[in-house]
Amino acid sequence: MTLEERLDADLKDAMRSGDNVRKLAIRAAKTAITEAKVSGTEQRALTEEDVQRILQKQVKQRRDSVAEFTKGGRPDLVEKEMAEIAVLEKYLPQQMSEAEVRAHAEKVIAELGVVDMKGLGPVMKRMTADLRGQADGQLVNRVVRELLTPQ
């Protein structure tokens, strides 16, 4: 069963059971997938990787919204966005922990021989390629910056 088929089946299940949060999160993801399929001059088929990337983008948008709603003092909206993040994360591969990202970053920094912030670009390029879909980009960026900043 492809990821899209799973989303379709889960959407039907959410509608039958009256699970509004799940229904809204899956509908938003399906809308983004449909938009990606029909954007441009010709309709195209999406690979599983494309669909995963779209879902990751949806989760990132919601995380950004959580940060803004927290700043704005809107706990009701923070709760809604967090619930939708939990729904969408079930369709994504398990994300690496901060400790795993840190260990990988230390290995890459040692391999490239980087000693300060001047080497941030090459390290981030390599980390992004190695960890695409496995770790949040903001987490990777923060960890690499911590490791390259002199204590």
N, C-alpha and C positions, 0 to 999 in steps of 0.2 A: 504494500500500500504506500503510495507516494505521500509526501507531506501535504500536498494540496488535497488529495483524497481524504486524508486524516482530518484536515481542517473542515472539509465539507461534512463529513460524518459527525464530527464533534459539534459543529454548528447546529445540525439537525437535532442532536441529542440535547444541546443547551436550550434550544427552542422548545422542545417537548417537556423538558424538566422545569422550564421557567427560570433558568439561571441567567439573569440579565447581564451580569458582569462578564461572564464567559461569552455570551452571545455578542455583546458589543465589541469585545476585544477581538474575537475571531472575525467578525464582520469588517472591522477596520483593517485587519491584516489581509483579508480576501480582497478588499477594495484596493489596497496598495499593490497587491499581486496583479490584479486585473489592469490597473493603470500601467504597470510595468510591461505587461503583455502588449498593450495597444499603443504605447507611446511610440512616437516616430511615425514613419510613413507606412510601415507594414506591421501587421500583427506577427508576433513571434512566440515561440514556445520557450518556457523557462526551465532551466535545469533545477535539480534539487538544491544545488549550491546557490543559485539565484534566489530561490524562494527563501532559503535560510538567511541570505544576506538581507532580504527585505524584512524578514521577521526581526533580525538583529537591529535593523534601523528603527523599526517600530518600538522595540524595547528601549533603545537609546533616546528616542523622542520622549517617551514617557518618563525616563529617568531625568531628562532635562526639565520636563514639566514639574516633576516632584521637587526639584531644587527651586524652581521659580515659585511654586505654590507655597513651599516652606518659607521662603523669604517674605511672601505676601501674607503670611498668617492664615492660610486656607487649609486647615487640617482635613476638612471634608473632601477636598479635591485631591489632597495627598493620598488619602486612604483609597480613593477610587483608582488613581493611577497605579498605586502599588498593587492593588488587586488585579488590574489588567496586566501588569508586568509578570505577576505570578502565573497567570494563564498562558501568556505567550512564551515564557521561558520553558514550559513543558515541551515545546516543539523544537527547542534548540539543544545542541549538544551541551553536556556538562561544562561549565566554565571553570577555568583554572583558578586556584586560590591565589591570594597575594603571595604566599610563601613559594608556591610553584613558579609564579611569574618572576619573583625576585631571584630564585635559583637559576632560572633560564637567563635572566638579564646578566647576572654575574658571569655566567659561562660565556655569553656573547661578548661582553665587555673585555673579558680576558683574552678571548680568541682574536678580537680586533685590536687589542693593545691600546684601548682608549683609557686616558687617565683624567680627563677633565671635560667640561661642558662643550668644548670645541668639537668633540667627537659624537655629540648627541645625534646628529643627522644620520650618520652611517649605522649607529646602534639602533635607532628607531626604525630605520628602513629594514634592517634585518629582523628585528623583533616583530614588526608588523607582518612581514612575510611568513615568519615561522609560526606565529600565534593567531593568524587570521581565523576568526570564528571560534577560537578557544579561550580568548581573554578579552576583557573590555579594554578598548583603546586608551581611555582615560586612566585606568589603573596601570597599564603598561607605561604610559608617559610619566605618571607620578613616580613609579618605582625607579625607572631609569634616571630620572632627574635626581632623586634622592641618592642613588648610588654614585652619580657623577659629581654631585656637589661636595666640595671639601668640608670635612667636619670641623 
